[in-house]
Amino acid sequence: MRLHATTVRGLSVLAILVLAGCFHGSDASSRTMSSPTVPVHPDGESVAPAPLSSTALAKLLLDESDLGGDYTRMPQRAAAHDDVTVNCPALEKLGGDASTSTSLAFPRKAKASFTYAGGGNSELAEELYSATAAKLSKGIGEIFDAMVSCPTYQVMSGHTIVTVGTQVTPAPDLGDEQWSQLLTYSIGGQRSVVKQTAIRIGNVLVLVSGAPGLVDANLEKALDKAEAAL
């Protein structure tokens, strides 16, 4: 399976890169927690709310006024063209199905990244996606299932090899569906831990990743801001 990443740091949000359009899937996720609630017309026909645009999603992202003075927003990195190879069979299978399956890429998206200077430099990233509830559930569920199916795997970018460890963690009982995992990255004798928690609220998926403590501290802020527009 080949992806395009910006830098090795970008691999810390590998699931987001895959979700953003690097795979196509066909099987429903086994992690569905609940069924979405949709409006019902008087004649009894259910009508799903329309997905939000990228512009609308961008207005729902956290900013410095939400996070506090210790956070500084980072400029978005320009995309590079380095090939990244992942040797996890489940992720490879998703990539291998790409030529024959229906695309589950979500073009309606927005992202913000921050550095945190309070007590040590760390990073926090938030991504918002909008599509039908079923597509969001299926897409993110397949990715999390595939990633945790390989407790340890390697990601190769050029001559750089990153060893990745995955571990499912309890997700908070928020929104309509929840997923959470810890990713441990080892490269050149250095080790870092990234937490990723995804919450679906109706037709919006909120994915927060970064230092575990920062994710836990700011997840509900991200959800509250996104939910206010729904």
C-alpha positions in Angstrom: 0.0 0.0 0.0 1.5 3.4 -0.9 0.5 6.7 0.6 1.8 10.3 0.1 3.0 11.9 3.3 4.5 15.3 4.0 7.2 14.4 6.5 7.9 11.5 8.9 5.9 13.4 11.5 2.9 13.1 9.2 3.0 9.4 9.8 1.7 10.1 13.3 -1.6 10.7 11.8 -1.5 7.8 9.4 -5.1 6.9 9.9 -6.1 10.4 8.8 -4.0 10.1 5.7 -5.7 6.9 4.7 -9.1 8.3 5.6 -8.5 11.3 3.5 -8.5 9.3 0.3 -5.8 6.7 0.1 -8.1 3.7 0.3 -11.4 2.3 -0.9 -13.5 -0.1 1.1 -16.3 -2.5 0.7 -17.2 -4.2 4.0 -19.1 -2.5 6.8 -17.2 -1.8 10.0 -17.7 -4.0 13.0 -17.3 -1.1 15.4 -20.7 0.5 15.0 -22.0 1.7 18.4 -25.4 3.1 17.5 -27.7 4.1 14.7 -27.8 7.8 13.7 -31.0 9.8 14.4 -32.3 11.6 11.3 -35.3 14.0 10.9 -38.6 12.5 9.8 -41.1 14.1 7.5 -44.8 14.0 8.5 -45.3 11.3 5.9 -42.9 9.1 7.7 -39.9 9.3 5.3 -36.6 9.9 7.0 -34.3 12.6 5.5 -30.6 12.6 6.4 -29.1 16.0 6.9 -26.9 17.3 4.1 -23.1 17.0 4.7 -21.4 20.3 5.7 -19.0 22.0 3.2 -15.3 22.3 3.9 -15.8 26.0 4.4 -18.5 25.3 7.1 -16.2 22.7 8.7 -13.3 25.1 8.9 -15.4 27.5 11.0 -15.9 24.7 13.5 -12.3 23.9 14.2 -10.7 24.8 17.5 -8.6 28.0 17.6 -6.3 29.7 20.1 -9.2 31.4 21.8 -10.7 27.9 22.5 -7.4 26.4 23.6 -5.7 29.2 25.5 -2.4 31.1 25.3 -0.1 28.1 25.5 -1.2 26.9 22.1 0.1 28.3 18.8 -1.5 27.3 15.5 0.9 25.8 13.0 0.8 26.6 9.2 -0.4 23.7 7.1 2.5 21.9 5.4 2.6 21.7 1.6 2.1 18.2 0.3 5.3 16.3 -0.7 5.6 13.4 -3.0 7.5 10.8 -1.0 6.2 7.3 -1.4 5.4 5.6 1.9 5.1 1.8 2.1 3.1 0.2 4.9 3.7 -3.6 5.6 0.5 -4.2 7.6 -1.5 -6.8 5.6 -4.9 -5.4 6.5 -3.8 -1.9 5.4 -2.3 -3.4 2.3 -5.6 -5.1 1.6 -7.5 -1.9 1.8 -5.1 -0.4 -0.7 -5.2 -3.4 -3.0 -9.0 -3.1 -3.3 -8.7 0.5 -4.4 -9.0 -0.2 -8.1 -12.2 -2.2 -7.9 -14.3 -0.8 -5.0 -16.3 2.3 -4.4 -14.4 5.3 -3.1 -14.9 6.3 0.5 -12.7 9.4 0.4 -14.3 12.4 2.1 -13.6 15.6 0.2 -15.4 17.7 2.7 -12.8 18.2 5.4 -10.9 20.8 7.5 -7.8 20.6 9.7 -5.9 22.6 12.3 -2.7 21.8 14.0 -1.2 23.4 17.2 2.0 23.3 19.2 1.7 23.4 23.0 4.4 25.1 25.1 2.9 24.7 28.5 5.2 22.3 30.3 7.0 21.0 27.2 6.5 21.3 23.4 3.9 18.9 22.1 1.5 18.9 19.3 -2.3 18.6 18.9 -4.2 18.2 15.6 -7.9 18.3 14.9 -9.6 17.1 11.7 -13.3 17.4 10.7 -15.0 15.4 8.0 -18.5 15.5 6.8 -20.4 12.9 4.8 -23.4 10.6 5.4 -23.4 9.0 8.8 -23.1 5.6 7.2 -20.0 6.5 5.1 -18.3 8.1 8.0 -18.9 5.1 10.2 -17.8 2.7 7.6 -14.7 4.6 6.6 -13.2 5.4 10.0 -14.2 2.0 11.4 -12.4 0.1 8.6 -9.2 2.2 9.2 -9.1 1.7 12.9 -9.9 -2.0 12.5 -7.1 -2.4 10.0 -4.6 -0.5 12.0 -5.1 -2.4 15.3 -5.1 -5.7 13.4 -1.3 -5.2 13.2 0.0 -4.8 16.8 3.3 -3.8 15.3 4.2 -2.9 11.7 6.7 -0.8 9.8 6.3 2.3 7.6 9.0 2.9 5.1 9.5 6.4 3.5 12.6 6.4 1.3 15.4 5.2 3.5 13.6 5.9 6.7 11.9 3.1 8.6 9.4 3.8 11.3 8.2 1.0 13.6 4.6 1.5 14.7 2.8 -0.1 17.6 -1.0 0.1 18.0 -3.2 -0.4 21.0 -7.0 0.0 21.3 -7.9 2.3 24.2 -11.3 3.0 25.8 -13.1 5.8 24.0 -15.3 8.3 26.0 -19.0 7.7 25.7 -19.7 10.8 23.6 -21.5 11.4 20.3 -23.1 8.6 18.3 -20.0 6.5 17.7 -16.5 6.4 19.2 -13.0 5.0 18.3 -9.7 5.5 20.1 -6.2 4.1 19.9 -2.6 4.7 21.0 0.1 4.7 18.3 3.7 4.3 19.4 6.4 5.4 16.8 10.0 4.4 17.0 12.6 5.9 14.7 16.3 6.3 15.1 16.3 5.4 18.7 13.6 7.9 19.5 10.1 7.0 20.6 6.8 8.9 20.7 3.3 8.1 21.6 0.3 9.6 19.8 -3.4 9.2 20.8 -6.1 9.3 18.2 -9.7 9.6 19.2 -12.6 9.8 16.7 -16.1 10.7 17.5 -19.0 10.8 15.1 -21.8 13.3 15.7 -24.5 12.8 13.1 -22.9 13.6 9.7 -19.7 15.1 11.2 -16.6 13.1 12.3 -14.3 14.8 14.8 -10.8 13.3 14.9 -8.3 14.6 17.5 -4.7 13.3 17.6 -1.5 14.2 19.4 0.0 13.9 22.9 -2.4 11.7 24.9 -2.8 14.3 27.7 -3.6 17.1 25.2 -6.2 14.9 23.4 -7.9 14.1 26.6 -7.9 17.7 27.7 -9.3 19.2 24.5 -11.6 16.5 22.9 -14.8 17.7 24.5 -14.0 21.3 23.5 -13.7 20.1 19.9 -17.0 18.1 20.1 -18.9 21.0 21.7 -17.8 23.4 19.0 -18.7 21.0 16.2 -22.0 20.0 17.7 -23.1 23.6 18.2 -23.5 23.9 14.4 -25.6 20.7 14.0 
